[in-house]
């Protein structure tokens, strides 16, 4: 499924130095998937190039839209692999 980046996602990616390839890699192959509700899913993956930090990508699968993305310290401790 092809996802588009929301304006907010583009802004936070620029402000937080998150590379689009990282986001798309997690979309294609997430380590952890948590369905919050029908229109909100959280995807996680480790970014080795960024000190093995855990990147969270929040999507709306109904609209094929990336809502936001950020490095999640709490999830790293819980087992983002």
N, C-alpha and C positions, 0 to 999 in steps of 0.2 A: 504494500500500500504506500502510495506517495503522500508525504506530509508536507504542508506548506508551513513556513515560519510566520507567526503573527508579528505585528509591528513591535509589540512588547518583547517577544522572544529575540528579535533582531537587536533591539536596544540593549537588553541585558547581556546578550552574547558579546556585543561590542564593549560594553562597560566592564565586563568580567573576564575579558580575554578568552572567551570560549569559542573554539574553532568549529565551524559548521560541520566539518567531517566527523568530529567527535560526536556531535548530536545525531548525525545520520547513521553512524556506526551503531549507536545505542538503539536507534529506532529499528535497525535491521537485525540486531542481535543483542538484546538486553540480557543482563545477568539476572536481574530481578524485575518482576512485573507485579504491580499491585493495582487492582481495579478498585477505585474508590467509589465510583458510581458509573452509570452507563456512559456519561459524557466526560468522564475524568479518569485517566489512567496514568500512573506514575511508573516510569521506566528508569532503571539504574544500570550503571556500568562503570568499571574502573578505567581511568585514563592514565595509562602507564607513562605517557609523555609529560604528565603534569603531576609528578611525584605520587603516582598511583592513587590519586584522589577519586572519590566517588561522585560521578556526575548524575544528577537527577534531571530527567526530561519529563515534563508534564504535558500530556496531549489530550485533545478531544478527538477520539477516534470517529465520532459521528461526522465531524467536519474535516477530518484528516488535517488537523491543525496542531502545531506545537504552540502551547500557551506560554510556557516559560522554561527556563533551564538554569541550574545553579549547582555548585559543588556542595554536597550534603555531608557535613561532618558526622552527624548523628547516625546516618545510615552506614557509613564506613565502619563504625564500631559495631553495628548490628549484623554485618556480614555482606556488604556489597562486594560481590566477587566478579 
